[in-house]
Amino acid sequence: MTSTSFPVALRLEGRSVLVVGSGEVALARVTRLREAGALVRVVEANDFVPSDVQGAWLVFASSDNAGRDADVFAACEARGILCNAMDQPSACSFFLMSEARLGNVTLAVGTGGTAPGLTGRLRREARAGLPDDIADLVHAYGTVRKNLAENKDLELPARRALLRWLAAQPWPFFRQPLDEQLRQVTQHSSTPG
């Protein structure tokens, strides 16, 4: 089955997130959500009532009880609240991804709920294919990109074309001094065609 999910990175700072459950998985979720700045509320699975989801922006059902987690999902669906029920793709309005944070770079891998046990392996193998200094290289790209975005002499189509060209440059390009990167961008922008 082809995944029809749409991967995004959510900004949770100051948002209300409900975790239903207890145990290691629920604790890990609570910890990670708080690190992201979410306002986390926890309800023990046995104490859950559908109205508990009211006011939540996002809900995690992590009870180790498939029936209870399905009830949490149903309560969320009835109220238009996003919900993820652990290990139950049919009771999820979103799927979690395995991630690696490398400075401002987040590498995230998912399987659309099909094989969550493989996401860690996929993430490690994808990470192994990137340069060790990827965060520095992305920062260097961002600096050149900002310079281009602030260049009012470039019309939008030309700026977009240069940004596409810049993104296609090999990693060693971004290890050069900034003035050399900008010189090459300028040279490329003045090249016909």
N, C-alpha and C positions, 0 to 999 in steps of 0.2 A: 504494500500500500504506500503510495506517495504521500509524504508529509505535506499538509497544507498550512503548517504553522508559519508565523511571521516573526523572525527573531528580532528582539529589541533589548536594550539595556534600560531598565527602569530606574528612575531617580526617586528614591523612597524617603529622602530626608523630610521629616515632619509629617509623614503620612501614617495613617492608622493601619496597622497590619495585625491580624489575628492569627495565632497559632493554636490549633486544637490538638492536644495530645501531650505526651510526656515522654521521657526517655531520652536516649542519646541523640536520635535524629531531630526530635523537637528542640532539644537544647542547642544543637549545632545550628539549627535554623534561627532560633532566637538570637544567638550570638552574632551570626552573620548579618541578620536584619538590623540589629542595634548598631553594628559597625557601619552599616549603610545609612544610619540616621533615622531609621523608622521608629515610630512610636508603637512598640510591641505590647500586645495584650495576650495573655495565655489563658486558655480555658482547658481544664482537664477533660479528657474525652468522655468520661462517664457523667460529667456535669453539663455537657453541651445541650443547649436548646436552640432551635433555629433562629430565634431572635438575637442570639449572641453575635451573629454576623453583621447586624445592623450597625452602620457607621464605619465599618471596615472598608478600606480601599482595596485590600488584597487579603486573601485568606490561604493558610496552609493547613491541610488536614493531615496530621502526622500521628495518628492514634494506634497504628498497628492493628486496627479493626476495620476490615473492608466495609462492613455494613455501616459503621459509624461515619467513616470517611465519606461514603456515598451520601449519607444524610447531610453532612456538612456541604458537600458539593451541590446537592439539591437546594439547600437553603440559599446558597450563593447564587445559583442560576435564577432562582425565583426573584432575586433582588438586583440582578445585573452586576454582581461582584465577581471579580476574577478569583479563581480557586485552583489550587494544585493539591491533589490527593496523592500521597506517597504511593508509588508503585501501582497506580490505577489509571492508566491513560484515558479510559472512558469517563473518569471522574475528574478530568482536568480541563480547565479553559486555557491553561498555559503549561509549558514544560520547562523544567530547569535545565540549565546547561552546565557542563563541567568547565571551569574557568581557570586560567592562569593570569595573574596580574604582573605585568612587567613595566613598572613606571606608569605612564598614561596609557599603555597598551593593555587591552583586555582581550585575551584569546579565549573564545568560548566555543564549545563543541557540544552538539546535541544530536539525538537520534529521533526526535519527535515522539518520544515515549516508547519506541520500539525496543531499544536495547540500552537502558540506562546504565547497566553494569559495564558497558564498553566505553562510555564517554570519557572516563579517566584515561584509559589507554589511548584513545584517539587524541585527546588533548596533549598527552605527553609526546606522542609521535609527531603531532603538528608543531609543537614547541621545538622539538629537536631540529626541525627544518629551518628555523629562523636564526639569524645571527645573534650571538650573545649580547651584543650592544643594541638590540632592536629599539629599546626605549630611547636611547640617544639619537638613533637614526630617525625615528619618528619625530622627535623634538626638532631636529635639524630640518626635516621636511616642513614641519609646521612653521618654522621661522621664515623659510623661503616663501611658503604659501601666503603667510601674513603680509610679507613684503609685496607680493603680487596683488593681493586683494586690496591693498592700500594705494596701488598705482592707478591714479585717476586718468593717466594718459592712455591706458589700455581699455578698449571697449570690451563689454562683457563677453562676446563670442571669442575674442582673441585671448582674454584672460582665462576662459574655460579651456580653450585649446592648450594654452601653456600649462595649466594645472594638470591636464591629462598627460601631457608630455612629461612633466615633472614626476608624476606618480609612477611613470613607467621606467624611470631611470634606475640603473642597478644600484645596489646598496653602497658601493664605494663612492658614488657621486656625493652622497650625504656625509661622507667622512672628510670631505675637502673643507677647507676654510670657507666661511660664509661668503666672503667677497668673491671667491672663485666660483662658487655655486651661482651667485647672482650674475657674474660675468657670463657664464654659460647660458643661463636663462635669457639674458639680454641678447646674446649672440643668436640663440635659437629663435627668439621673437622677431629678429630682423632678417631671418632667412626666409626667402620667398617660398611659398607653398607649404 
